[in-house]
Amino acid sequence: MTDPPRQTRLWDGYLRRAPGLIAGIALLLGVLTIVDALFVGERFRVHAVTQVIPVPASSAATAIVFVSGLLLMRLATALRKRKRRAWRAAVIVSAALVLAHVFRDERRYGEAIVGLVLLVLLISARSRFTAASDPRNRWFALRVFLQAFVVSTLYGLALLYFYPHQIIGRPGFTGRLKEVLYAFVGADGPVNLRSDRFNDIIHITLFGLALTTVVVVALLALRPAEPIARLSDEDEERLRALLVKQGQRDSLGYFALRRDKSVVWSASGKAAITYRVVLGVALVSGDPIGDPEAWPGAIAAYRELVEANAWTPAVMGCSELGATVFKRECDLSAIELGDEAIVDVADFTLDGRPMRGVRQACTRVARAGYEVRVSRVADLGQDEVEALRDAAEAWRGDTVERGFSMALSRLGDPSDDRCVVATAYRDGALAGLLHFVPWGSDGLSLDLMRRDRGADNGLNEFMIATLLQRCGEIGVRRVSLNFAVFRDAIERGEKIGAGPILRAWRWLLVFASRWWQIESLYRFNVKFRPYWEPRFISFPSSRDIPRIAIAAMEAEAFLVRPNRLKRLLGRV
């Protein structure tokens, strides 16, 4: 087999790098255009255009050039993601800017050349810009544009009709409407106004509204597709079948059955990946489900889906094996996110000095009259399930249910009959509950931990210890507890000999623990003497980390969009 010609290799290499190169040039041209538009001497750059459109060149040029610069800067991000709609818009904007630079009174050939280079690159690499956009974005952006245009026009007409003493003469409706439309581009219309202050109020306000409308509409039209995730009944059944065969591999596998996730399958159907799209990030939680030999097929399908929609791929909480396969098949880098606390039931005991704190807490709670019951969900009656749901809702403490990668977000569903519930009662009244999902045929993974705010301290330790002691009765050999974020940094940072960077990182984590349970979860987990399994986050590049972090926080419900915004964006 002969190698392709050198020219072909160079062309293929150019096409691979074209989206990033074009995005960089678009960003540069956008910045230069905005800077030039801010100088009074540059306002006549679209003089040729304004000879056709009868508006004063100075104001119109400033408005057109400034908005074009903003659009190019926004388009740069979408161009990097290979959005077809962004490519079309960039061709129009760059062509308009080239003409504006060439045909104005004082020609700017340097800037025209930059715009021309951008235009040539866009046309030559058009085959690379194939990523789809959400069609809902286009119609939603059009609706916002029409609404804003109507409101802004009515506002401008209202000012002209409500203050007739500010107008020289008696212009008709057409003249007033022209004045409003000219003001949208920063130009003076046919209506003469007596007061300079009133003139400034009308023109600055309307121009500001128009500029804001253009920017907002561009943002809405170019925002990444964000389909509402729904797990179909068929997909859920297929996932359950895979979990029966391969569920023992990953303690987070059962959480793939959350019904607010989507799923993509390998061609063989032997592996699947569940995900949710948030802010243009296709978030995967845990390892792929199924046979590891079929993981590459599922990752290939996931990669194809991500590339087709220009989403950012990311994996939260995968194992070391999962991170390795995602690196090999999807070229995703990985960093350790934290550690999962796993207790081997056979090794657990309350005896010995290391367990003294837990032992004393359990003894104190037991003397206070608490008792713990351990049951499968299948063994609970409907009234008991409803009581547990009501208690979990009342004790939640937050307005929304948190969790994504390590939470099921439902309790007592008939399809989850193998889940385990540990409940604590005092004098017949429910005081606390733990909910565990299956981990293969002989393991459990903690999903939910709630207790009455008035219950005694140590109740959670009592429930977990009792569960671990009774695991033999329900055929369980291992239990996964909470996930400790950045456990290694917290643990090593407090030891003698830790360097200044590690100590500073630990201090930052402890400080953040005032709002998020970082250090407290680690301290709670370590009481049960677990062994630790590292979990990783996989991502394309370091520049994507902030976006992925925000998307993950929204998925886990640490950041919550207002309900009105969700309805506006069609997310409910």
C-alpha positions as CSV (number, residue, x, y, z in Angstrom):
1,M,0.0,0.0,0.0
2,T,1.5,3.3,-1.1
3,D,1.4,6.5,1.0
4,P,-0.8,9.3,-0.4
5,P,1.0,12.2,-2.2
6,R,2.6,14.9,-0.1
7,Q,0.1,17.4,-1.4
8,T,-2.8,15.3,-0.3
9,R,-1.3,14.9,3.2
10,L,-0.8,18.6,3.5
11,W,-4.3,19.3,2.4
12,D,-5.8,16.8,4.9
13,G,-3.6,18.3,7.6
14,Y,-4.9,21.8,6.7
15,L,-8.6,20.6,6.8
16,R,-8.0,19.0,10.3
17,R,-6.7,22.3,11.6
18,A,-8.9,24.6,9.6
19,P,-11.7,25.2,12.2
20,G,-9.3,26.3,14.9
21,L,-7.3,28.5,12.5
22,I,-10.4,30.1,11.1
23,A,-11.8,30.7,14.6
24,G,-8.6,32.4,15.6
25,I,-8.6,34.7,12.6
26,A,-12.3,35.5,13.1
27,L,-11.7,36.4,16.7
28,L,-8.7,38.6,15.7
29,L,-10.7,40.4,12.9
30,G,-13.6,40.9,15.3
31,V,-11.4,42.5,17.9
32,L,-9.7,44.8,15.3
33,T,-13.1,45.8,13.9
34,I,-14.5,46.7,17.3
35,V,-11.4,48.7,18.2
36,D,-11.6,50.6,14.9
37,A,-15.3,51.3,15.3
38,L,-14.6,53.1,18.6
39,F,-12.6,55.8,16.9
40,V,-14.5,58.7,15.4
41,G,-12.2,58.8,12.4
42,E,-13.2,55.3,11.4
43,R,-16.9,55.9,11.1
44,F,-16.9,56.3,7.3
45,R,-15.7,52.8,6.4
46,V,-19.1,51.8,5.0
47,H,-19.6,55.0,3.0
48,A,-20.3,53.0,-0.2
49,V,-23.0,51.1,1.5
50,T,-24.6,54.2,3.0
51,Q,-24.8,55.8,-0.5
52,V,-27.3,53.1,-1.4
53,I,-29.1,53.1,2.0
54,P,-30.0,56.8,2.6
55,V,-28.7,57.2,6.2
56,P,-25.9,59.4,7.4
57,A,-22.6,57.5,7.0
58,S,-20.9,58.3,10.2
59,S,-23.5,56.9,12.6
60,A,-24.5,54.0,10.5
61,A,-20.9,52.9,9.9
62,T,-20.2,52.9,13.6
63,A,-23.2,50.8,14.3
64,I,-22.7,48.3,11.4
65,V,-19.0,47.9,12.0
66,F,-19.3,47.5,15.8
67,V,-22.1,44.9,15.5
68,S,-20.1,43.0,12.9
69,G,-17.1,42.9,15.2
70,L,-19.3,41.5,18.0
71,L,-20.8,38.9,15.7
72,L,-17.4,37.7,14.5
73,M,-16.2,37.3,18.1
74,R,-19.3,35.2,18.9
75,L,-19.0,33.3,15.7
76,A,-15.4,32.4,16.5
77,T,-16.5,30.0,19.2
78,A,-19.1,28.3,17.0
79,L,-16.6,28.1,14.1
80,R,-14.2,26.2,16.3
81,K,-17.0,23.7,16.9
82,R,-17.6,23.4,13.1
83,K,-21.1,24.8,13.2
84,R,-22.6,25.0,9.7
85,R,-24.9,27.8,10.6
86,A,-21.9,29.8,12.0
87,W,-20.0,29.2,8.8
88,R,-22.8,30.7,6.7
89,A,-23.0,33.7,9.0
90,A,-19.2,34.2,9.0
91,V,-19.1,34.2,5.2
92,I,-21.7,36.9,5.0
93,V,-20.1,39.1,7.8
94,S,-16.5,38.7,6.5
95,A,-17.6,39.5,2.9
96,A,-19.5,42.6,4.1
97,L,-16.4,43.8,6.0
98,V,-14.1,43.3,3.0
99,L,-16.4,45.4,0.9
100,A,-16.6,48.0,3.6
101,H,-12.9,48.3,4.0
102,V,-12.2,48.5,0.2
103,F,-15.0,50.9,-0.9
104,R,-14.8,53.5,1.8
105,D,-13.2,56.9,1.2
106,E,-9.9,56.1,2.9
107,R,-9.3,52.5,2.0
108,R,-8.0,50.1,4.6
109,Y,-6.3,47.4,2.5
110,G,-4.6,45.7,5.5
111,E,-7.9,45.0,7.2
112,A,-9.5,44.1,3.9
113,I,-6.7,41.5,3.4
114,V,-7.3,39.9,6.8
115,G,-11.1,39.7,6.0
116,L,-10.3,38.3,2.6
117,V,-8.0,35.7,4.0
118,L,-10.8,34.7,6.4
119,L,-13.3,34.5,3.5
120,V,-11.0,32.3,1.4
121,L,-10.3,30.0,4.3
122,L,-14.0,29.7,5.1
123,I,-14.8,28.8,1.5
124,S,-11.9,26.4,1.1
125,A,-12.7,24.5,4.3
126,R,-16.4,24.5,3.9
127,S,-16.5,20.7,4.0
128,R,-15.3,20.7,7.6
129,F,-18.3,22.7,8.9
130,T,-20.9,20.1,9.1
131,A,-22.0,20.2,12.7
132,A,-25.7,20.4,13.1
133,S,-27.5,23.1,15.1
134,D,-30.7,22.7,17.1
135,P,-33.5,23.8,14.8
136,R,-35.4,25.1,17.9
137,N,-32.6,27.7,18.4
138,R,-33.3,29.2,15.0
139,W,-37.0,29.7,15.5
140,F,-36.6,30.7,19.1
141,A,-34.0,33.4,18.0
142,L,-36.4,34.6,15.3
143,R,-39.2,34.9,17.8
144,V,-37.0,36.9,20.2
145,F,-35.9,39.2,17.3
146,L,-39.5,39.9,16.2
147,Q,-40.6,40.5,19.8
148,A,-37.7,42.8,20.5
149,F,-38.1,44.7,17.3
150,V,-41.8,45.3,17.9
151,V,-41.3,46.4,21.5
152,S,-38.4,48.7,20.6
153,T,-40.4,50.2,17.7
154,L,-43.4,50.8,19.9
155,Y,-41.2,52.3,22.5
156,G,-39.7,54.8,20.0
157,L,-43.0,55.8,18.6
158,A,-44.4,56.3,22.1
159,L,-41.7,58.7,22.9
160,L,-42.3,60.7,19.7
161,Y,-46.1,60.8,20.3
162,F,-46.1,61.4,24.1
163,Y,-43.7,64.4,23.8
164,P,-45.0,66.4,20.8
165,H,-43.6,69.7,22.1
166,Q,-40.1,68.3,21.5
167,I,-40.8,67.9,17.8
168,I,-40.4,70.8,15.2
169,G,-43.3,70.7,12.8
170,R,-46.0,68.0,12.5
171,P,-44.4,64.9,10.9
172,G,-46.8,62.1,10.1
173,F,-46.7,58.5,11.2
174,T,-44.4,57.5,8.3
175,G,-41.9,60.2,9.2
176,R,-41.9,59.2,12.9
177,L,-41.5,55.5,12.0
178,K,-38.5,56.4,9.8
179,E,-36.9,58.3,12.7
180,V,-37.2,55.2,14.9
181,L,-35.8,52.9,12.3
182,Y,-32.9,55.2,11.6
183,A,-32.2,55.4,15.3
184,F,-31.8,51.6,15.4
185,V,-28.5,52.1,13.4
186,G,-27.4,55.2,15.2
187,A,-28.5,57.6,12.5
188,D,-30.6,60.8,12.5
189,G,-33.9,60.5,10.7
190,P,-36.3,63.1,9.0
191,V,-37.8,64.3,12.3
192,N,-36.2,67.5,13.7
193,L,-36.1,67.6,17.5
194,R,-35.9,70.8,19.6
195,S,-33.8,69.4,22.5
196,D,-30.4,67.8,22.2
197,R,-31.0,65.9,25.4
198,F,-34.3,64.4,24.1
199,N,-32.5,63.6,20.8
200,D,-29.8,61.8,22.7
201,I,-32.3,59.9,24.8
202,I,-34.2,58.6,21.8
203,H,-31.2,57.7,19.6
204,I,-28.9,56.3,22.3
205,T,-31.8,54.2,23.8
206,L,-33.0,52.8,20.5
207,F,-29.5,52.1,19.3
208,G,-28.7,50.3,22.5
209,L,-31.8,48.2,22.2
210,A,-31.0,47.3,18.6
211,L,-27.4,46.4,19.5
212,T,-28.6,44.3,22.5
213,T,-31.1,42.6,20.3
214,V,-28.6,41.7,17.6
215,V,-26.1,40.3,20.2
216,V,-28.8,38.3,22.1
217,V,-30.3,36.9,18.9
218,A,-26.9,35.8,17.7
219,L,-26.2,34.1,21.0
220,L,-29.5,32.3,20.9
221,A,-29.2,31.2,17.2
222,L,-25.6,29.9,17.7
223,R,-26.0,28.3,21.1
224,P,-25.3,24.5,21.1
225,A,-28.1,22.1,20.8
226,E,-29.3,20.9,24.2
227,P,-31.9,18.2,23.7
228,I,-34.0,17.2,26.7
229,A,-32.7,13.8,27.9
230,R,-35.2,11.0,28.2
231,L,-34.5,7.3,28.7
232,S,-37.0,5.3,26.7
233,D,-38.6,2.1,28.2
234,E,-36.8,0.0,25.5
235,D,-33.4,1.5,26.3
236,E,-34.0,1.0,30.1
237,E,-34.8,-2.7,29.5
238,R,-31.7,-3.2,27.4
239,L,-29.6,-1.4,30.0
240,R,-31.0,-3.6,32.8
241,A,-30.1,-6.7,30.8
242,L,-26.5,-5.4,30.4
243,L,-26.3,-4.7,34.2
244,V,-27.4,-8.2,35.0
245,K,-24.5,-9.5,33.0
246,Q,-21.8,-6.9,33.6
247,G,-23.1,-4.7,36.5
248,Q,-20.5,-6.0,39.0
249,R,-17.8,-4.0,37.1
250,D,-18.8,-0.5,38.1
251,S,-20.5,0.6,41.3
252,L,-22.0,3.5,39.4
253,G,-23.5,1.4,36.7
254,Y,-27.0,1.3,38.1
255,F,-27.2,5.1,38.1
256,A,-27.2,4.9,34.3
257,L,-30.9,4.0,34.7
258,R,-31.7,7.6,35.6
259,R,-34.6,8.6,33.3
260,D,-33.2,12.1,32.6
261,K,-30.3,10.6,30.6
262,S,-29.9,9.7,26.9
263,V,-28.2,6.6,25.7
264,V,-26.0,5.7,22.7
265,W,-25.3,2.1,21.8
266,S,-22.4,0.2,20.2
267,A,-23.1,-1.4,16.9
268,S,-23.2,-4.8,18.5
269,G,-25.6,-3.7,21.3
270,K,-23.2,-5.2,23.9
271,A,-22.2,-1.8,25.4
272,A,-23.8,1.6,25.9
273,I,-23.0,5.1,27.2
274,T,-25.5,7.2,29.0
275,Y,-25.1,11.0,28.9
276,R,-26.9,14.3,29.3
277,V,-26.2,17.5,27.3
278,V,-25.7,20.6,29.5
279,L,-24.5,23.9,28.1
280,G,-23.2,22.1,25.0
281,V,-21.3,19.5,27.0
282,A,-22.2,15.9,26.5
283,L,-21.7,14.7,30.1
284,V,-21.1,11.0,30.6
285,S,-21.3,9.6,34.1
286,G,-19.2,6.5,35.1
287,D,-17.9,3.9,32.7
288,P,-19.7,2.5,29.7
289,I,-22.2,-0.1,30.5
290,G,-21.6,-3.7,29.3
291,D,-18.7,-5.8,28.1
292,P,-15.3,-3.9,28.2
293,E,-14.4,-5.5,24.9
294,A,-17.4,-3.7,23.3
295,W,-16.6,-0.3,25.0
296,P,-14.7,1.0,21.9
297,G,-17.8,0.5,19.8
298,A,-20.0,2.5,22.2
299,I,-17.3,5.2,22.5
300,A,-17.1,5.4,18.7
301,A,-20.8,6.0,18.5
302,Y,-20.6,8.6,21.3
303,R,-17.7,10.4,19.5
304,E,-19.7,10.4,16.2
305,L,-22.7,11.9,18.0
306,V,-20.6,14.5,19.7
307,E,-18.9,15.5,16.5
308,A,-22.1,15.7,14.5
309,N,-23.6,18.2,17.1
310,A,-20.4,20.0,18.0
311,W,-20.8,19.1,21.6
312,T,-17.9,19.0,24.1
313,P,-17.2,15.4,25.3
314,A,-16.7,14.9,29.0
315,V,-16.8,12.0,31.4
316,M,-17.5,12.4,35.1
317,G,-16.4,9.7,37.7
318,C,-15.0,7.0,35.4
319,S,-12.7,4.4,36.7
320,E,-9.0,4.1,35.8
321,L,-9.9,1.5,33.1
322,G,-12.7,3.7,31.8
323,A,-10.3,6.8,31.7
324,T,-7.7,4.6,29.8
325,V,-10.2,3.5,27.2
326,F,-11.7,7.0,26.7
327,K,-8.1,8.3,26.2
328,R,-7.3,5.6,23.6
329,E,-10.6,5.7,21.7
330,C,-11.6,9.4,22.1
331,D,-8.3,11.1,22.9
332,L,-9.7,12.5,26.2
333,S,-7.2,13.6,28.9
334,A,-7.9,12.6,32.5
335,I,-7.2,13.9,36.0
336,E,-8.2,12.3,39.3
337,L,-11.4,13.8,40.6
338,G,-11.4,12.0,43.9
339,D,-11.9,8.6,45.5
340,E,-14.8,6.3,46.1
341,A,-15.1,4.8,49.6
342,I,-15.8,1.0,49.4
343,V,-16.2,-1.2,52.5
344,D,-15.5,-4.9,52.3
345,V,-18.2,-6.4,54.5
346,A,-16.1,-9.4,55.5
347,D,-13.4,-7.1,57.0
348,F,-15.8,-4.6,58.7
349,T,-16.0,-4.7,62.5
350,L,-16.7,-2.2,65.3
351,D,-13.9,-3.6,67.4
352,G,-10.5,-2.0,67.9
353,R,-9.3,1.5,68.6
354,P,-9.7,2.9,65.0
355,M,-13.4,2.2,65.2
356,R,-13.8,3.7,68.7
357,G,-15.6,6.9,67.5
358,V,-18.2,4.9,65.4
359,R,-18.6,2.4,68.1
360,Q,-19.4,5.0,70.7
361,A,-21.8,6.8,68.4
362,C,-23.7,3.6,67.7
363,T,-23.9,2.7,71.4
364,R,-25.2,6.2,72.3
365,V,-27.9,6.1,69.5
366,A,-29.0,2.6,70.4
367,R,-29.4,3.6,74.1
368,A,-31.5,6.5,73.0
369,G,-34.1,4.0,71.7
370,Y,-33.4,3.9,67.9
371,E,-33.6,0.7,65.9
372,V,-32.6,0.0,62.3
373,R,-34.5,-2.2,59.8
374,V,-32.9,-3.4,56.5
375,S,-35.2,-4.4,53.6
376,R,-35.3,-4.8,49.9
377,V,-37.7,-2.4,48.2
378,A,-39.6,-5.5,46.9
379,D,-40.5,-6.4,50.5
380,L,-42.0,-3.0,51.4
381,G,-45.7,-2.2,51.2
382,Q,-47.0,0.7,49.2
383,D,-47.8,2.7,52.3
384,E,-44.3,2.3,53.6
385,V,-42.8,3.4,50.3
386,E,-45.0,6.5,50.3
387,A,-44.0,7.3,53.8
388,L,-40.3,7.0,52.8
389,R,-40.8,9.3,49.8
390,D,-42.5,11.9,51.9
391,A,-39.8,11.8,54.6
392,A,-37.0,12.0,52.0
393,E,-38.7,15.0,50.4
394,A,-39.2,16.7,53.8
395,W,-35.7,16.1,55.0
396,R,-34.0,17.1,51.7
397,G,-33.0,20.6,52.8
398,D,-32.7,22.0,49.3
399,T,-35.3,23.2,46.8
400,V,-34.1,20.8,44.2
401,E,-32.9,17.1,44.2
402,R,-29.2,17.1,43.8
403,G,-27.2,14.4,42.0
404,F,-26.4,13.1,38.5
405,S,-23.5,10.8,38.3
406,M,-24.0,9.1,41.7
407,A,-27.8,9.5,42.3
408,L,-30.9,7.7,41.0
409,S,-33.3,10.5,41.9
410,R,-36.2,8.1,42.6
411,L,-37.2,5.9,45.5
412,G,-39.4,2.9,45.7
413,D,-40.1,2.5,42.0
414,P,-41.4,-1.0,41.2
415,S,-38.6,-1.6,38.6
416,D,-36.0,-1.0,41.4
417,D,-37.2,-3.9,43.6
418,R,-33.6,-5.0,44.3
419,C,-32.7,-1.7,45.9
420,V,-32.1,-1.8,49.6
421,V,-33.4,0.6,52.2
422,A,-32.1,1.0,55.8
423,T,-34.5,2.8,58.0
424,A,-34.2,4.1,61.6
425,Y,-37.1,4.3,63.9
426,R,-37.6,5.7,67.4
427,D,-40.7,4.9,69.3
428,G,-42.3,3.8,66.0
429,A,-41.5,7.1,64.2
430,L,-39.3,7.2,61.2
431,A,-36.1,9.2,62.0
432,G,-33.7,8.4,59.1
433,L,-33.2,6.4,55.9
434,L,-30.5,5.2,53.6
435,H,-31.2,4.0,50.0
436,F,-28.8,1.8,48.2
437,V,-28.9,0.6,44.5
438,P,-27.6,-2.8,43.4
439,W,-23.9,-3.1,42.4
440,G,-23.9,-6.4,40.5
441,S,-25.3,-9.4,42.3
442,D,-23.4,-9.0,45.6
443,G,-22.8,-5.3,46.1
444,L,-24.6,-2.1,47.1
445,S,-23.9,1.6,46.2
446,L,-25.2,4.4,48.4
447,D,-27.7,6.6,46.6
448,L,-29.5,8.6,49.4
449,M,-28.8,9.4,53.0
450,R,-31.4,11.5,54.9
451,R,-32.4,11.9,58.5
452,D,-34.7,14.0,60.6
453,R,-33.1,17.2,61.6
454,G,-34.2,16.6,65.2
455,A,-32.6,13.1,65.4
456,D,-29.6,12.4,67.5
457,N,-26.1,12.9,66.1
458,G,-24.5,9.6,65.1
459,L,-27.7,8.2,63.5
460,N,-26.2,8.0,60.1
461,E,-23.2,6.1,61.5
462,F,-25.6,3.8,63.3
463,M,-27.6,3.0,60.2
464,I,-24.5,2.3,58.1
465,A,-22.9,0.2,60.7
466,T,-26.1,-1.8,61.2
467,L,-26.4,-2.3,57.5
468,L,-22.8,-3.5,57.1
469,Q,-23.4,-6.0,60.0
470,R,-26.5,-7.4,58.3
471,C,-25.2,-7.5,54.7
472,G,-24.7,-11.3,55.0
473,E,-28.4,-11.8,55.5
474,I,-29.1,-10.2,52.0
475,G,-26.1,-11.7,50.2
476,V,-24.0,-8.5,50.0
477,R,-20.2,-8.6,50.1
478,R,-19.2,-5.0,49.4
479,V,-20.8,-1.6,49.9
480,S,-19.8,1.7,48.1
481,L,-20.3,4.7,50.3
482,N,-19.9,8.4,49.5
483,F,-17.5,9.9,47.0
484,A,-14.7,12.0,48.4
485,V,-13.7,14.8,46.0
486,F,-10.0,15.4,46.0
487,R,-9.5,13.1,48.9
488,D,-5.8,12.7,48.2
489,A,-5.2,16.5,48.4
490,I,-7.1,16.8,51.7
491,E,-5.3,13.8,53.3
492,R,-1.7,14.6,52.1
493,G,-2.1,18.4,52.6
494,E,-2.4,18.0,56.4
495,K,0.6,15.8,56.8
496,I,4.0,17.0,58.0
497,G,6.3,17.8,55.0
498,A,3.5,18.8,52.7
499,G,4.7,21.5,50.3
500,P,3.2,25.1,50.1
501,I,1.3,24.3,46.9
502,L,-0.4,21.2,48.4
503,R,-1.1,23.0,51.6
504,A,-2.7,26.0,49.7
505,W,-4.8,23.6,47.6
506,R,-6.0,21.8,50.8
507,W,-6.8,25.2,52.4
508,L,-8.9,26.1,49.3
509,L,-10.8,22.8,49.5
510,V,-11.5,23.3,53.2
511,F,-12.7,26.8,52.5
512,A,-15.0,25.6,49.8
513,S,-16.4,23.0,52.2
514,R,-18.3,25.9,53.9
515,W,-20.7,25.6,50.9
516,W,-20.1,22.1,49.6
517,Q,-19.6,18.9,51.5
518,I,-16.0,18.2,50.5
519,E,-14.0,17.8,53.7
520,S,-17.0,16.6,55.7
521,L,-17.8,13.7,53.3
522,Y,-14.2,12.6,53.4
523,R,-14.2,12.7,57.3
524,F,-17.4,10.7,57.4
525,N,-16.2,8.1,54.9
526,V,-12.9,7.5,56.6
527,K,-14.6,6.5,59.8
528,F,-15.6,3.1,58.3
529,R,-12.0,2.2,57.3
530,P,-12.8,1.8,53.6
531,Y,-10.5,1.1,50.7
532,W,-10.4,3.8,48.1
533,E,-11.0,3.5,44.4
534,P,-9.9,6.5,42.3
535,R,-12.4,8.2,40.0
536,F,-11.4,10.4,37.1
537,I,-12.8,13.2,34.9
538,S,-12.0,13.0,31.2
539,F,-11.9,16.0,29.0
540,P,-10.6,17.1,25.5
541,S,-8.3,19.9,26.6
542,S,-7.6,22.2,29.5
543,R,-9.4,25.1,28.0
544,D,-12.6,23.1,28.2
545,I,-12.4,22.5,31.9
546,P,-14.2,25.7,33.0
547,R,-17.1,24.9,30.7
548,I,-17.2,21.3,31.8
549,A,-17.1,22.3,35.5
550,I,-20.0,24.6,35.1
551,A,-22.0,22.0,33.1
552,A,-21.2,19.4,35.8
553,M,-22.3,21.7,38.6
554,E,-25.6,22.3,36.8
555,A,-26.1,18.6,36.1
556,E,-25.5,17.9,39.8
557,A,-27.9,20.8,40.7
558,F,-25.4,22.9,42.5
559,L,-26.3,25.5,39.9
560,V,-29.9,25.8,39.0
561,R,-31.5,27.8,36.2
562,P,-34.6,29.8,37.2
563,N,-37.9,28.0,36.2
564,R,-38.9,31.0,34.1
565,L,-35.6,30.8,32.1
566,K,-36.2,27.0,31.7
567,R,-39.6,27.6,30.2
568,L,-38.3,30.3,28.0
569,L,-35.6,28.0,26.6
570,G,-37.9,25.1,26.3
571,R,-36.2,23.0,29.0
572,V,-39.3,22.0,30.9
